Amino acid sequence: EIGRMGSDYLGEPENILGEEDYSHVLSLTSLSDFIFDYIAGDAYFPLLKILDGAQPNSHHLLSASLAKAKKIKAIVTTNFDTLIEKAFIIKEVPYAVYDEPNSFNIEDHSNLFPIYKIHGSVTNTKEAIDTVTQKIRGLSYEKEAVLKHLFENNHFVFIGFSGADFDFKDYYIPINYSKKGITWVTWDISNRIKLFEKNIPNFRIHNIKEATLYSFYEEIGWKDYCSSNEAYNEP
């Protein structure tokens, strides 16, 4: 599907990945490097626009509702899509997006909710981070500075994040600066997450295996911010 849509975007007559099945020689984490190095080059990053979604789901909408109620202070995401922003527009929550290294700051814009997109956005693909080579280098100084400040001053809740980026660099995201604690919501408790639990103070794993995120929302006190007409049954 990536090959077909990429061909449409680049104006190529055939699937840019061809008919060969690369899955037996390429890991998923290497796919972006393969497309960049051997097929698309600098044109790869505009291809990320095909990853944008049209409609935010109930979890995006909940985030916007929590922001509107001032129950959360910031959102940090590695996703390229604009679904969070679309949810904020639907909920009429003013926001500011930070997706370039030199835009990251810790100024208090009390009237704009901060959304930090540490890997960039489909709206600005020239600053996108997706290849293994990029991730091995780590985040920019500006991004790290903001994240360190956030970890030092806020309790973090990780939802829908595998932590795979930590495979490329120890503390790729500087969670070791956490002073207010971390809650990591996961379906699969990996050895990586267990190691965090052991080494980082006030690190809590919330396992929702065979459950939905709604059970966590209910436990943490967020259920009242779930709109009655929004079903929370996504896997």
C-alpha positions in Angstrom: 0.0 0.0 0.0 2.9 2.4 0.8 4.4 1.5 -2.6 1.2 2.1 -4.5 0.3 5.4 -2.8 3.9 6.5 -3.0 3.8 5.9 -6.8 0.7 8.1 -7.1 2.3 10.8 -5.1 5.6 10.8 -7.1 3.9 10.4 -10.4 5.5 7.1 -11.1 3.6 4.6 -13.4 4.2 1.6 -11.2 4.4 0.6 -7.6 7.7 2.1 -6.2 8.3 -1.1 -4.2 7.6 -3.4 -7.1 6.1 -6.8 -6.9 8.8 -8.4 -4.8 8.0 -9.2 -1.2 10.7 -7.4 0.9 9.3 -8.6 4.2 11.7 -11.5 4.4 14.8 -9.3 4.2 13.5 -6.0 5.7 12.4 -5.3 9.3 9.6 -2.8 9.6 12.0 -0.3 11.3 14.3 -0.5 8.2 11.6 0.2 5.6 11.8 3.9 5.8 15.6 3.8 5.3 15.2 1.4 2.4 12.7 3.7 0.6 14.9 6.7 1.3 18.2 5.2 0.2 17.2 3.1 -2.8 13.9 4.5 -4.2 12.7 8.0 -3.3 15.7 9.9 -1.8 14.7 13.4 -0.5 11.2 12.8 -2.0 10.6 10.2 0.7 9.5 12.7 3.4 6.7 14.3 1.4 5.4 10.7 1.1 4.6 10.9 4.8 1.6 13.0 3.9 -0.2 9.8 2.9 -0.1 8.8 6.6 -2.5 11.6 7.5 -6.0 10.6 8.6 -9.3 12.3 7.8 -11.3 11.8 11.0 -10.0 11.9 14.7 -11.2 9.0 16.8 -12.6 9.1 20.3 -9.2 9.1 22.0 -8.1 12.2 20.1 -11.4 13.9 21.0 -10.9 12.9 24.7 -7.4 14.6 24.6 -9.0 17.8 23.4 -11.7 17.6 26.0 -9.1 17.1 28.8 -7.1 20.1 27.4 -10.2 22.2 27.4 -10.9 21.3 31.0 -7.3 22.0 31.9 -6.8 18.4 33.2 -3.7 18.0 31.1 -0.9 20.6 30.4 0.6 19.4 27.1 0.6 16.6 24.5 3.8 15.1 23.2 3.5 12.9 20.1 5.8 11.0 17.7 2.9 10.8 15.1 3.0 12.8 11.9 -0.7 13.0 11.3 -2.9 16.0 12.2 -5.7 14.0 14.0 -5.0 15.6 17.3 -5.2 19.1 15.8 -8.5 18.2 14.1 -9.9 17.0 17.4 -8.9 20.3 19.0 -10.7 22.2 16.2 -13.8 20.1 16.7 -13.8 20.8 20.4 -12.9 24.5 19.9 -9.7 24.4 21.9 -7.0 26.9 20.9 -3.7 25.2 20.4 -0.1 25.8 19.3 1.9 23.1 17.3 5.6 22.8 17.8 7.1 20.7 15.0 10.4 22.4 14.1 13.5 22.2 16.3 13.8 26.0 16.5 10.1 26.4 17.4 10.4 24.3 20.6 10.3 26.4 23.7 9.0 26.3 27.3 7.2 29.6 27.3 3.9 29.6 29.0 1.2 30.5 26.4 -1.8 30.2 28.7 -4.3 30.8 25.9 -2.8 28.1 23.6 -2.5 24.5 24.5 0.9 23.1 23.4 1.1 20.1 21.1 4.8 19.0 20.7 5.3 16.8 17.6 8.9 15.6 18.2 9.2 13.8 14.8 7.6 16.5 12.8 4.3 16.7 10.9 2.8 16.0 7.6 2.3 19.8 7.3 6.0 20.3 7.4 7.8 17.2 6.1 11.2 18.9 5.7 11.6 18.6 9.4 10.3 15.1 9.7 12.2 12.3 11.6 11.4 8.8 10.4 14.5 6.9 9.3 16.6 4.7 11.6 19.7 6.9 10.7 17.9 10.0 12.0 16.7 8.3 15.2 20.2 6.9 16.0 21.3 10.6 16.1 18.7 11.4 18.6 16.6 14.5 19.1 17.8 18.0 18.7 19.1 20.0 21.6 16.0 22.3 21.5 13.6 19.3 21.6 15.5 17.6 24.4 15.5 20.8 26.5 11.8 21.2 26.3 11.2 17.5 27.1 13.5 17.6 30.1 11.6 20.6 31.4 8.3 18.8 30.9 9.5 15.6 32.6 10.9 17.5 35.5 7.7 19.4 36.2 4.8 17.1 35.2 3.5 13.6 35.6 3.6 11.9 32.2 1.0 9.4 30.9 2.2 7.3 27.9 -0.7 6.0 25.8 -0.3 4.2 22.5 3.5 4.3 22.5 5.5 1.1 22.2 8.8 2.8 23.2 10.5 1.3 20.2 12.5 4.5 19.7 14.5 3.6 22.7 16.0 0.8 20.7 17.9 3.3 18.7 19.3 5.4 21.5 19.3 5.0 25.3 16.7 7.5 26.7 15.9 8.7 23.2 13.1 10.6 25.0 14.7 11.8 28.3 12.3 10.1 30.7 15.2 9.7 33.1 14.6 13.3 34.0 11.2 12.5 35.4 10.6 13.9 38.9 6.8 13.8 39.1 6.4 10.2 37.9 5.3 8.3 34.8 2.3 6.1 34.0 2.8 3.9 31.0 -0.4 2.4 29.6 0.3 -0.7 27.6 -1.2 -4.0 26.3 2.2 -5.7 26.2 4.7 -5.3 29.1 8.0 -5.5 27.3 11.4 -6.1 28.9 12.2 -2.5 28.0 9.3 -1.2 30.0 10.1 -3.4 32.9 13.6 -1.9 32.9 12.1 1.6 33.1 10.0 0.5 36.0 13.1 -0.7 37.8 15.4 2.3 37.1 13.0 5.3 37.1 11.4 6.5 40.4 7.6 6.6 40.5 7.3 4.7 37.3 4.0 2.8 37.1 2.9 0.3 34.5 -0.8 0.1 33.8 -1.5 -3.1 32.0 -4.8 -3.2 30.1 -4.4 -6.6 28.5 -7.7 -7.9 27.3 -9.3 -4.6 28.1 -9.9 -1.2 26.4 -8.5 2.2 27.1 -11.8 3.1 28.6 -11.0 1.1 31.7 -8.0 3.2 32.3 -9.9 6.4 31.6 -12.5 5.3 34.2 -9.8 4.5 36.8 -7.9 7.8 36.3 -11.1 9.9 36.5 -11.3 10.9 32.8 -14.6 9.2 32.0 -16.6 12.3 32.6 -14.7 14.0 29.7 -15.8 11.3 27.3 -18.7 12.6 25.3 -21.8 10.4 25.5 -22.0 10.1 21.7 -18.4 9.0 21.3 -17.9 5.2 21.6 -14.6 4.2 23.4 -14.4 0.7 22.0 -11.3 0.9 19.8 -8.9 -1.9 20.4 
